[in-house]
Each structure stands twice: as structure tokens, then as C-alpha cells.
Amino acid sequence: MGWLAGVLILFFGLMASIALHELGHFSFAKLFRVRTTQFMVGFGPTLWSRHKGETEYGIKWIPLGGYIRMIGMLPPRKGDASGQVRQISTGPWQGLIESARGAALEEVRPGDEDRVFYAKKWWQKLTIMFAGPAMNLLLAVIFFAILLMGIGTLTPQPVISTVEKCAIPANSKLTDCPQGYTPTPAAAVGLKPGDRIVSFGGKKVGEYSELQAMIRDSGGRTVAMEVERAGKTIPLQVPIASNKMYDLEDNDKVVTVGFLGITPLQERERKGPVAVADHMAELTAHTAGALIRLPQKMVGVWEAAFGGEKRDPNGPIGVVGVSRLGGEIAASPQPVLDKVEMFILLLGSLNLAVGLFNLIPLLPLDGGHMAGALLEAIKKFFARLFGRPDPGYVDVAKALPVTYVMAVVLIVMGGLLIYADLVNPIRFGAG
């Protein structure tokens, strides 16, 4: 039951995020009087729907997204006084464009001329299309604010949790160093669990990250250190060992760093708004970089799905994989608060990724329509600057050939992720 509850929590969390994304579009479409005929969560056949006013609200059978339908998303050909598209021209790409124009205009009724999307001001179109991704980004900020400011995160302290006995892998669980092995510096000077390190090399220690940096920079030197134990301050001279490891920023580079041989105590700490802003900035940069590398990552998903390769725990994941992770988190033996933290972390990260992904300036993503609105603003600006006639709206229908390619790519990616999540899923705690 715990596994199923976790699956449902994340599944409905994702569906709620999708609905709120569409609500962002819908709210501003209504504000700017664009006639909106549908508000749907999911795709495919309709599971349930209800009409209210001029809009049909409903849920579709395939829970892989959502949409709202606004009339006039694609404009008629400029110069067509009737407002109707002409017959399909020769040439495959132009035919696709004209066909899509005709479909877009079928819903336009008499009296709706000022309620079509394409006729709105550029900043209104930009706002309507940005409101969806903005809702996801806002949700991400809210989730991470709850996580960092409300629950708090486990943060390493300058307090010793465990002392490694000798310089061999920690999972060996040795109580004493066997002959031929060298004791760690921490074990050699008698450091104990519960010791608080108050100074290192004559500098006061505030946070563990400061201590960690100082230890890394002290390899091969004997350093004066003070620890607090049972209310007493104990001075020590610690010979920091040198250890080779892969560089944190370049995994192909081996660096030599200082090594003490301790594991820090983890305690929950609540952060302030500044920490939330810093975390969001760092995570946004990391997520944007991951989206840039998405084609490369999808190659890894293909190899994991069909070649038996190990699934990258930091790679792309679909709605099926996310729901499975929710089940594994719920069924794990971790404390309840840790499980809640993981659920919030996943939902926050997914909303951030969805928001940024939709900002990619290609149709059919929201960013494609935003790019059209911005291009319209630029053209209007230069027209005013040079005293030229108003160029009018930008014909985004000309980008439809790219749209169809993108649509196929998104469908293939979605199908591949679902298959990989079923046959070779990312496991909770992997990596």
C-alpha cells in the first residue's frame, strides 16, 4: 500500500502541475478576451468533460500533458480580405502551412474578430504564452521555499559523526587497522565521534564547507586544530594526509587533496529567502545545461532501454519513471520527514525542468509563440523608428514544418522514456 500511495502522490502532483500550467495560459487568455474553447488535462479520448460558458473543461485518457484551445492561434494569410485561407498551394511545406491555417480559422465565428489570439498586441500574446511556464517556475520556487525554509535540509556540521580507522574504503567496517595499513590522520590523533572542530590552522570554523575546503588545501602538512569535547577545548597537531581523487568539475582530471578521515554529523537547518534564491539560481543554471545536453542524454536512455546499459540517475525521466520513484520512496525505510523532503524535491525539480523546457523558442512549445511575439515587437519597433507602416502580426504558421518535426521528436522522446522507465527504470538511491 505504501508503494501505491507514493505512485499516486507523485502522479497526481504532476497532473496538478500540468493543470496549473494550463491555468496560467487560460487566466491571461481570459483577461485579454481571447476566446478559449477548451481546457484539458491529458490527451486522446475524453474521459470526462463539462461545459461552462464558452469553454469545455475536461480530462483526457492519456495523462502526458495538457492544453487549452484558443481560437486564431495561427493567422490567415496577410492580404486575404475575407479572412479565409486560400486553396492549398503546390509544394509539401506550403501545403502543410495552408492546411494548418485553414484548421485554425474553422473556429472563428462572426463577432470573434477581436477575440482571436493572433490579433492581440504582441505583449499580450507574450504574456499569455509565458504564463504557463511561469506557473511551473513559480511552483518550483514554492516547493523549494517549503523545503529550505519550512522543513529544512540535512546540512553537514563541523561535528564528527564517525572516524575512519584507516585509509581504505569506508564500507570495510574495520574496528582496527590491520597490519600494513596506515591509520587515518583523525584516528592517529584520537579524534572521536561528537567532537566539534572549532578551529583549523588558526582559523575559526563556522560551517563544515569551510572546514572541508581547508582540509583539501592542507594535504601533506601538519595543522594545528582545536576540538571541543565534553565542554573542554583540546588542542591537536594533525598531520593531514594527501589523497588522489577525481576533480569535482572535471571527472577526467585527477587532483591531490588533503584527507582527514572523518564523516560530518548531519543536522536539519532552515534557510532564509536568500538561500532559496541562491539555490534556485544554481539549480536553474544546472537544469538549463541539462536541457542543452538533452539529445546526448537521450542517446544514453536508448542504450539503457535496448542495450542493457546502466541508466543514468541524473538523466531524463518520464511520468512513468517519476511515479515509480514515488512508490520506491514511499516504500523505503527512511523517516517520514525524509520521504516528504524527497517528494517535494522531485516535484520542485520537475516543475523547474518543465518550465524551462517550454521556454525553448520552437513550436509547438510555448517558447515558439513567445519568439513570434518578440519578433513582432522588434519589427514594429524598427517600423516606427524608420517611419514605415505597421508590419502587423508575425506569421508563425511559416514555422509549421519545423513544428511537425519537433512534434515527431517529442513523441519519439516521450515513447522512449516510457519504455525505458518500464524496462530499465531509475531506482531510488541509484548513483
N, C-alpha and C positions, 0 to 999 in steps of 0.2 A: 504493500500500500504506500509505503514511503517513496518508493521509486516512481510510482504512478503519480503521486502528488507533486513530486518535483518536475516531472514531464509537463503536467498541466499548468503548474505555476509559470514556467518559462514560456510555454506555448501561448497561454492567454496574455502573458506580459508582452510578448511580441505582437500579438493581434491588437492589443490595446495601443501599442506604439504606432502600428500601422494606421489604426483608426484616427489617432491624434495627428499623425502626419497629414492625412486627408482632411481632417478638420481645419488644419492650418490653411490649406488651399481654399477650402469651402467658405470659411469665415470671411476672408478678404474678397472672394468672388461675390459673395452676397453683399458685402459692404460697398463694392464698386458696381453693383447691379448687373453682374453677368448672369445670364440665365443658366442655371445649373440643373440638369435633368436627372442626374444620378449621383448617389453617394454610396459606394460599395466597398466592402472589405472582402478580399478574396477575388478569384477569377473563375471563369467557367459558368456552369449552370447555376441558377439562383436557388439557394436553399431557403431563404426567407426574405421577404421584402414588404415594404409598406409605403404608400404614397402619402405625402403631407405637403400640401401646396403644390408647387410645380416640380418637386423633387421626389424621386423614388429612393428610399433608404433600404439597404439590404445587405445580406451576407451571401457570399458565393461558396461553392463547394470546395474550391481549391485554395487553401489558405497560404498563398505565396505572395501576397501583396494586397493592393487595393487601388482604387481610383475614384475620381469624380469626373463626371462628363459635363463639360462646359460647351455651349454652342459657339461655333465660329472659332475653334482652336486654330484652324488653318484658313487663311484668307482666300477670297476669289482672285482670279487673275486681274491685275490692275488694268483699268481702261474698259472693263466689262460693265457697261451702264446698267444692265439688267441685274447685276449681282449674281448671275448664274455662270457656272463654268462652261466653257465651250466643249465641243466634242473632243474625244481623246486624240491627241496628235500622234504622228508616227514616231517610232523610237521608243525602246523599252523604258528608259528612265523618265522621259517626258510623259509617257503614258501612265506610269505609276503616280507621277505628281498630279496630273489632271484627275485621275481616278480618285485619289485621296481628297482633292479639293471638292469634288462632287459629293463625296460621302460626308464631308464636313458641313456642307451647306444644306443638306437634306433637312436638318432640324430647324433651320431658320424660318420663323413664321412672320407674317406681316406684323409690324409693330415692334419687332425684335432688333431692328437695325442698330439701335444704340446699346443693345444688350449682348452683342457678340464680343468674344474675347479679343479678336484681332483689332477691333475698332477702339479699344480703350487706350488711354495715354500710356506711354512707354513705362512710366514709373508705376502705374497701376498694374500692368502686366508683370513687371519685375517683382512687385510686392506679392502678388498672388502666387507666383511660382516659387518665390523664395520662402514663403510662409510654411510650406511643407517641410523642407529640410531644416528650417529654423526651429520648428517644433521639436524635431528629433534632437537638435543640438541643445535646445533648452532642457529637454528631458534628461540628456546626458549630464548637464550641469546640475540639475536637481538630484539625480541619482548619486553623483559623486559628492555633492554637498551633504546629503544624508549620510553617506559612507564616511566621509572625512570629519565632518563637523558634529554629526549626531552619534554614530556608532563608534567612530574612531578606528584607527588601523593599528595592527600589530607593528610596533616600531622597535628596532634593536636599541638596547640601553647600554651604557658603559658599565654594565654589571655582568659578571661572569656567570654563565649558566652551566657550562661544562668545560673541563680542562682535558685536552687531548694528551694522552700519556707519551706517545712517541710519534715521530714523523712518518707515519704510514697511514693508509686510508682510515677515516674515522669509523667506518662501518665494521672494522675488525673487532671492536668492543674489547680491547685488551685492558686488563687492570694494571699490568706492569709491562715494561718494555722488555721483550726477550733479548737475549744476548745478540749483539751485532747491530741493534737498532739504537738510534740516538733519541734521547728524551727531547720533547719539545721545550722551547725556552720557558713557557709557562709552567710546565711540570718541573723543570730543573730548579726554578727559584721558589717553588712551593705555592704558587697561586692556587686558590680554592674557589669552588662554586660559591656565589654570594658576595665575593669581593667586588667592591666598586672602585674602578680606576678613576682617581681624582686628578692625577697629573701624569704627563708623559713628556720626557725630555725637557722638564721645567715649564711646560705649558699646561694650563688648566684644561681639563677635558669637560666639555659640555654635552655634546651628542656623540653617539657611537660612530657616526660617519666621520667626525673629526679624528677620533682615535684610530679608526681604520686607515685613514689616509696617512696619518703619522707613522703607523706601523709599516705600511707598504713602502714608505720612503726611508726606512731605517735599517734595511737589510744589511747584515754584516757589521753592525755597530752595537756597542753596549750602551743602553739608555737608562737614565735614572727614571724611576717610576714610583708613584705613591698610590697605595690602595687603602681603602677604608674597610676594616674588618671588625665587627663587633664593637663599633664605636671608636675604634683606635685607628690612627693613621700609621701605616707601615711603609718605610722607605725601602726600595729594592733597586738593585742594579741588574738589568735584564739584558743578556746577550741575544739580540734579535737575529734569528736565522735568515738565510736567503733561500727563496723558493722560486722555481721557474713555473710560469703559468701562461696561458694564452691571454693576450691583451683583450680587455673588455670591449674595445671599439673595433679591433681588427683581429678576428679569430685565427688568421693565418700568421700572426706575429707572436713570438714568444718573448716574454719580458721577465726580468728578475725583480722580485718584490720581497719585502720583509714579511716574516712569518712568526707569529707568537704562539699559536696553538690554543685558542680559546673560542668558545661559541657564546655570543651575547644572549642575555636574557631579553625576551620579547614581552613588551607590555603595550596595552592599548592606549593610544594617545588621540585626543580630539584636537583637530586643527582648526585654524581660522579661515576666513574668506580669502585671504592672500594665498594660503596654501592650496585652496581649491582652484584659484585662478592659475597658479603656477603649475599645478598638476594637469589642469585642462590644457594649458598651452603645450606642455611636454607631450601629453597623450595625443593631442591633435596633430602635432608635427610627426609623431611616430605613426599614427594611423594614415596620414596623408602619404607618407613614404611607403607604407604597406600597399596602399591603393596604386601607387605608381608601379610597384613591383608585382601587381596582381597577375598579369599574364605569365610571368615566371613562376609565381606561386601555383597557378592553375596547372602548369606542367607537372609540378610535384603532386598535386591532387590526382591527376591522371595516372601517374606512375604508382601512387598508393592504391588507386582503385583497381587497376588492371595488371600491375606488375608486382604487387606484393611488397612494395617499398614501405618503410615506416612513415606514418602520417605525421606531418609537421604540426606540433601542438600550437604553433603560432600562425598557422596558415589559415586560408579561408574555411568557413564552415557555414552550412545551410541551416534552414529551420529545423530539419530532422535532427541534425547533429547537435544543435543547441538544446533541443528538447531532451535528447538523450543525456546530455551533460547535466541538465537539471535533475533528471532521475538519479544519476550517479551521485550527485552532490547530496540530494535528499537522503539517499540510502547509505551514505558514508557514516562512519562512527564519530565524526567531528562534532564538537559542541554546536548547539543550535545557533548561537551568535555567529560562529564562523560560517555556517551554512547560509545564514541571512546575508552576511557580507559577500559571499560568493555570488548569490543570486543578484544582488544589487550591482556588483561589479560587472557581471555578464550583461545585464540589461543596459547599464550605462555605456559600456563599451560598444554594444551592438547599435544603440541609438546614435552614438557618435559616428560609427562606420557608415550607417545608412544615410545619415545627414550629409556627410562629406561625399559619399558616393553619388548621391543625387545632384550634387553641385557640378559634376563633370559636364562641361559645356557641349554635350552631344544629345540630340534627340534619340530616343524618346524620353530621356531623363529630364528632370526639371531644369537642370542647368542648360539644356539646349534652348528652351524657351526663354530663359533668362539671358542667354547670349544674344538671342534675336532682339529682345527688348533693349539691351545695352547698345547693340549695333544701330537700332533705330534712333536712340538718343544721340549717338555720335553723328549720324547722318543729318539729323535735324539741327544739331549744334553748328556744324560746318555750313549747312544751308543758310542759317541765319547770319553766320559770320561773313559769308561772301554775298549776301543779298540774293540768294537763289530761292526758287519756290520750295514750299514744304514737300519733302520727298515722300511723305506718308509712311504707312507701315512697312515693315520688312517682311518680305515673302518667305517665311520659314519653310513653306512647302517645298522650296527648291532643295532643301536638305533631306528630303524624304528618302532618296536612295541610300544615304548613309544611315538613316533611321532604320530601314529594313535590315541592313547588315547588322547594326547594333542589336536590333531585336532578336535576330537569329543567334548572335553571340551570347546575349543574355539568357536565352532559352537553353542553349547548349551548356553554358556555365551552371545554370540552375539545376539542370538534369544531372550533370556530372557530380555536383556537390551532394545531391540527394543520394545518388548511387554510392558515392564514396562514404557518406555518413552511415549507410546501411551495411556495407561490406567491410569497411576498414575505418571505423569511427575514431575521432579524437577522444581519448579517455581522460577522465578527471584525474589530475595529478600527473599526467604524462609530461615528460620533459623535465 
